[in-house]
Each structure stands twice: as C-alpha cells, then as structure tokens.
C-alpha cells in the first residue's frame, strides 16, 4: 500500500490518540447524561459545533480535504484508516467510497444528522465531520490531520452549514432487535442446500432473509462443513500469525449505516490485558473489546472463485463485531496461507456435526 503524503508517522499517531480520546470521551459523557451522542453534540451548536445539512452531498465534497482519518465503530470495535476519500458514489439508498485506503459501504437512510465538531484546547486541536443515525448513534467520523487541507475544511463547513441554525437534535427510540424463526422451524436440509449453492458472499444476506434467520443463528444451524465455533482468543491468535507471516487480510467493521474495510497486511499487534486487542499500524488502527467477545466462528462460503473463509467475531448479544477475510484479487482463489492460518485455530472441544 502506498502511504498518503502526511507529515510524519509520529503526527499520525498523536492525532489518532487525540481522536480516540475525544471519541471515547463523548460517548462516555453522553451515557452518563442518559442521552445519545448526537444529542450531546447538538447541545453545543453555536459554540464549537456547526450543524450541517445534506449528508449525502457533503460526503461527495469530502475529497477536497485531502488526507484525513476515517473512523467507523460499533459498540465494541473501532476501525480507523488514514487516506483520501476518492471515487465517492452516493445513490438514493446506497453509497460507496472505493479508494484503496478509505473503503466504505454505506446505507444512506441511516445518515440523518451531520455536524462539524472542532476541539480547541491547550493540548488538543482537532476538527471533524461527524454523522449520526436517527437514534443518535455515530455512523461515521472524519478527522482532519496536520496535512489535511484546512482551508477546504473551513469552506466545506461554510457551504453545508445549516442556515436555520437549529439547536438540539430529535432522535428516535431504538427498536428492539428483530425476532427470527425458532430453530426447530428451520428446514436445515434446505438451508444447507441453499448455502452450498452460494455464488457470492453478498448472496449470504439474501439467504438469511429467505429463511428468516439471524446471522449467528445460521452459523449454529448450518453444520461444521460451513461453520465451526473456535476459542475466544481466535482473533488474537490469527492476528499474531498474519502479522508474523505478512499474509494480507481484509478487516470489516460496521454499524447499520457504514462498513469500513481495511485491505492489506497488519504489523503491530498489541493488547491491554484481555480488554483491548489492537492493531496499531501507522495508517490503520483497530481496537477490539476482547472481553466483550461472546463467540468466534470460522465461516466458509462457496463462491464462483472457490470457497472463501472468514473469521467472524460476535458479542454476547449475538451482534457481529468484526469480520476477517484473506485479501485476494477479484476472480482469484483464496490464498492458501490464509486458509492454513484459519485451519490452525483451535475448534471448541464440544463443537461437532450434530450442532
């Protein structure tokens, strides 16, 4: 991967640490106050916050900023990439950013609120554009770096500023998780046949809808030829191995409105006891709450390019935290090195074909 033109690796690390602290601090404060993060941000409109309009058009203008830091998170995982927003395409329902460094898949109905947030303190100066869904949860954040175009940032904020200067933020109550068909109502032979006939990993969501299944539920029911539960430290073991061997990987982290993807090798794996498992490379950072892992799975999906293998990590509530694949070129089979790495992960002793 060709590194973007930035001031220095040290500056990147310092900026990333500032963003991490500000992001975590805002979430903690909002929770202590019993409000959403979007409501907390909106309460500061007129101070260091400017409400922005037209999130889709705003995204199309982000390439003007040059090299920035992109942050997408869910409840337990944070994914940060440094790069440029190039090849941005936004439709009525879906959107994409297809630069190698900033690689996003967007569901536009969840991009409801946008703000420019500027932090200016004695030791911290950070500017950002932050997007939230209708429930007030963060969908995506874009942080400027020392090497970003700060004049373009000021012009973008002026161009997309809400002219009404509304204060506050109306958010909707988050709905309960959808219910799925009970296990004993699922035709497992039909499920297996449909799974075996997959031609693309994107067809998997269609399979879930066809059988009215939750994602983790499908893994439990499909059988060990397509899914096997592995030990809780599987992500740690896998990352240490690919870092040692240089095998390039894909790392998917997302929420309802945005999936952010890293493609390439990872080098520096760190941890904070059994709380945070981290990738701390200059242009890519991942933070995973290892203590929140509920289950880890090897998942195999047939495609027209052969079987593709992933490691999927779920929290105790059954929500997907992160997915790891072996990186490959379109039309090419999966790398043997990746497949071998995954095959070496320890399967849970009580996991068998009967499940």
Secondary structure, DSSP 8 states (H G I E B T S, - for coil): ------S-HHHHHHHHHHHHHHHHHHHHHHHHHTS-HHHHHHTTBTTTEEEE--HHHHHHHGGGG-SEEEEEE-SSEEEEEEE---SEEE-SSEEEEE-SSSEEEEEGGG--EEEEEEEE-SS-EEEEEEEE-TTS-EEEEEEE-TTS-HHHHHHHHHHHB-TT---S--------------GGGS-HHHHHHHHHT--SGGGHHHHHHHHT--HHHHHHHH-TTTEEEE-TTHHHHHHHHHHHHT--EEEEEE-SSEEEEEEE----EEEETTTEEEEE-SSEEEEEEGGGEEEEEEEEE--TT--EEEEEEEETTS-EEEEEEE---TTS---HHHHHHHHTS-B-TT--TT-
